Amino acid sequence: MRYLTDEQVRIANAITSVLEMERADKMDAYKAMISIMAATINESAGTEMDARIIAAGLATELKTVVEDGRAGLYEARP
C-alpha cells in the first residue's frame, strides 16, 4: 500500500472538486493541468531533447499511477 501525504490529499481533493463539473469543464481542467506540467518541464529542461525525455517519463509514470490508483494501491494515511 502506498500512502499519500497530507499535501497530496489536499491537492487531489481540490482537483477532484473541479473535475466534478460538466464534461467540457473537465477537459479544460485537464488541459490546464497539462499546461502547468509542460511549462514546468520547459522551464527546467536544458534542451529540447531533455524536455521530451522528461515528458515521456512523466507520461509513463502518470499511466502507472492511474492504474495503481484504480487498483486501490493508494490511500490517504489514516
N, C-alpha and C positions, 0 to 999 in steps of 0.2 A: 504494500500500500504506500502510495506517495501522498504526503500531506502538503496542502497549500499553506503558504504563510498568511498571516492576517492581512497583509497588504495585497496579496494576490486575490484573496477572497473579496476584499473591498472593491478592487478594480473589476473583477469578474462580475460582481453584483451590479456595479454601475453600468457596465457594458450590457449586461443582460437586460436591465431595465430599459435601455434604449432599443434593444433588439426585440422587445415585446410590442413594437409598433407594427403598422401595416407593412406589407412586403416591400413596397417601393422605398419606404424609410429605412428598412433593414439593409437594403442594398446600398443606400447612401452611407449608412453606418459602417458597413464592411469596407466600402471604398475609402472612407475616412481613416479607418484603422490601417489599411494597406498603404495609404499615402503617408501616414506618420512613420510606418516601418521603412518605406522606401526613402523618405527624407533622411531618416536616421542612418540608413546604410550609406546613402550617397555622401553624407557629411563625414562619416567615419572611414570609409574605404579609401585607400590610397590611389587605386587605379580602377578603370572600368572593369577589368578582369576580377579584381578583388571584390568589387560590388556584386558582380554576377555570381561569384563563388559563395559569398555571404548570403545572397538572396536564395540561391538554390539550397544551401544548407538549412536556412530558416524554413523554406517550403517543406523540406523533408521532415524537419522537427515538428512543424505545425501538424502535418498529417499524422505523425506518430502520437502526438499529444491528444489530438482529436480522437483517434482510435482508442487510445488508452483510457481517456475520459469516458467514452461511450461504453467501454468495458467495465467501468466502475473502479478503475485503479487510482483515482484521485478523490480526495475528500478533504474537507476543512478539518483542522485539528479540533479535537473535542474540547 
